[in-house]
Amino acid sequence: MSYQPNDPYRARQTAPLTQSLPRRTMREVTHGPSLPAGAAVPVPQAQQASELAQRYELLDRLGVPTAASEDFDELARDMATQAGFLYGFVNLFLEEQTFVGLHQPSADSGYVIVGRTMSRDHGWCPEVMARKKALPLHDVHASPRFSGNPVVDAVGIRSYFGAPLIHDSGTVLGTVCVIDPEKRPLSEARRLRDIVINAGVRVMDHIARAPVR
């Protein structure tokens, strides 16, 4: 049976709230953003630029779209449905985090409707990119390191499970993840972690089947 959130977690609103997830302001770009609790240690700018160039080159060579894709949307939906989460993402780390695959509640659900991009240093996916392994957070408030995050307030997240998308060459292309406004029992953490890991494998298998340029 799929997980059904309780009514108290619904956003009380007469019209759906559509918004892009948080991004940096120009002041933050110029002077450097304050590092929220739970954010990965910043990667040097030159290294970021090199990794981004490698990522673009590989995605282009593999013929992988860097815009919204119905195939990736379907993979995000399957992952979220298996986990019983409201939101699912296939996320490529480009100039911004870019959700080429996205599953979320319907526009009339009362939940926040998110856009397709987010600043590279927000959320927990940067941590997944840095550690190159899955990050299971059954309750983001259970650890001070991960509880303070702009996305928590923007969407009201209580649980997050993410896994990296790693090409055979070693290049990390992005992540897959699910988020939800309700926390999950610790006893469910391993099962949910395995769901996103398996979803990451499916995404990389799909990428491998794309026509190589």
Secondary structure, 3 states (H helix, E strand, C coil): CCCCCCHHHCCCCCCCCEECCCCCCHHHHHHCCCCCCCCCCCCCHHHHHHHHHHHHHHHHHHCCCCCCCHHHHHHHHHHHHHHCCCEEEEEEECCCEEEEEEECCCCCCCCCEECCEECCCCCCHHHHHHHCCCEEECCHHHCHHHHCCHHHHHHCCCEEEEEEEECCCCCEEEEEEEEECCCCCHHHHHHHHHHHHHHHHHHHHHHHHCCCC
